[in-house]
Structure formats: C-alpha cells, structure tokens
Amino acid sequence: MSKKLKIAVDCDEVLRCTVSRMVELYNKEFNASKKMEDIKDFDVAISFPDILEKTGIPAAQWFFDIHSRDIFFDNKSFPGSDWAIETLKRYGDVTILSYQDSFENKRDTLEFLHREGLDTDNVCFLKEKYRLDCDIMIDDNPDYFRNCKAKVCVLITAPYNKDLDLNEILNSCNCEKVLRFDSLFNFVKYFKQINGNLI
C-alpha cells in the first residue's frame, strides 16, 4: 500500500442498527409484527406507509423527531464495529458520515459513537456525501455512490438493497469498482487480508 487512504464510513445501517430499531419501535407502538425483510425501500414513508394514516404524522417526523433519541442514541452498534473502525484507522484517515439536520440528532449521534467506541478524528454530517473527497466509500444506500469521488464503493447489504445489481450501480457512478459485503466487519476482515491493497 503506497499511500494513506481516505476512507468514508456511513453510520446508519453500517455502524448503527437503525432499521432494526425502527422496526422494533413501530411494532411496539402499533402492536404489529413487521420484520426486517419487510423493509423494501430506504424511504421510511414507503417502508412504513401506515404511520401517516394512523397518526397523521409523516413517518420521517415520527421516527426522526418524535423518536429520535431512541434511534440515534438509545441504540446499539453492529457487532465488531469498534474493531472495524480501529483496523481501518491503521490504513488511513477514517471519516464517519451521517446525514442529520437537527442539532439534537447530531448530538445524539456523536454521543452514540463515543459510547460505542467508534471515535475517529473526523465525523461529517453531510447530505450530499458525494462531495467528500475519499478513496473508499462504505454505505448501505447506493444513491450516495452517484457522482462521488471514491475509487471504490462498498455496499453494505440491507433488506432494501439486497436485490440490486452491482453492475448497474457501477454504471451509474464514477468509481472504478463496487463491492458488496453483508457487514462492515466482514469487509474489514477482507480488507485486512489483502493488507489494504484495494486501490
């Protein structure tokens, strides 16, 4: 490996178990039995359409305003996330990315990262993630790969992206390759095996 890499790691559904927490909150509130595999779209208004019907409140507001503390702080990280971040830091500069637009959600995210041992020198709250200068971008939402500057994009599998074709993603973005892994932990195990020689 000839240079220090710039690595961007998304927070939600890569480090933090956001969707499972939302399903749990939804089932508890509405006495329902929704499962993770029922979440077919990244947009909560599509994945949880009846929240608006039952409460008169848009799904995004119900989750990210009313239940924000439950989702962004009172939550857990995926197993091995702390090891994965520490390992990536040996190979380059790691930036954790998250799109939060309220002060409270940003605060809860920073407190969550600290509590879970996921501290890095860089945390960036950015809606247009493609603007970040990085070599490797790791995310569960391939929409963020479009127009990004990364050479390698790593898609972390989630219920709403599991059927997407990697070639279609590659053809819609500027990167040189797109990889898929079922978790950040397994990607970093692979990354370590190849001694960071991904680019």
Steps between C-alpha positions, in 0.01 A plus 500: 500500500672814377292781649281572798141442398204727562214276613138614549273280712127564522347480846144372462465134399879474476597579860166561672202259488252764389246299300463221756444766766233668287325166444511434874351843581233462233395152620481614861299813424253342257490143635630378165732222385706665225834333428828634366445325167176697458698824463520531123591866459750742655220760527311448829182648349498204257615234747262616776206650305235448766668723762354804324157334481500398867651812655465782249877545533740429210716192562825699485376742766367215716836322496758778474335769713266332747710184549838645409670427834387136479651465154813711514619444856309222681616252242783256435779463251544196280731234650866568425448861392755631752763252376419588138547874555823452695633269227411742220681778688824304458464534123385857469296794616147392589203734481164388635215641293144563604223723374325662796347843466409579860735591782342235726552218251860606439563513874342157552708356217826637640413369848409161349830475310698590812312253723544217248874561461462623143696822538701628209665833438231580245121487514324675214128581488438532130192450282693505172752233589643495147672831582736332745847432361571133574654190346254250647136568584307246710122542510170310493334747261645480147342835412792657686746333263375703204741783418722415798875538469589160645690246296333209682144490632404232751131420532396354835203273444165601648148369423428788263818458292554123500360451147689786336742410223856617568565560130203736482639690798845509343358636174320778686801632692855620435686243709725228365338211687204419721520225760227353718538363854239395754666704775775753561671240718526251210618767258778604739604135552542476122669840485750391765571172320601691188698744715293796387597452136157574360598789273 
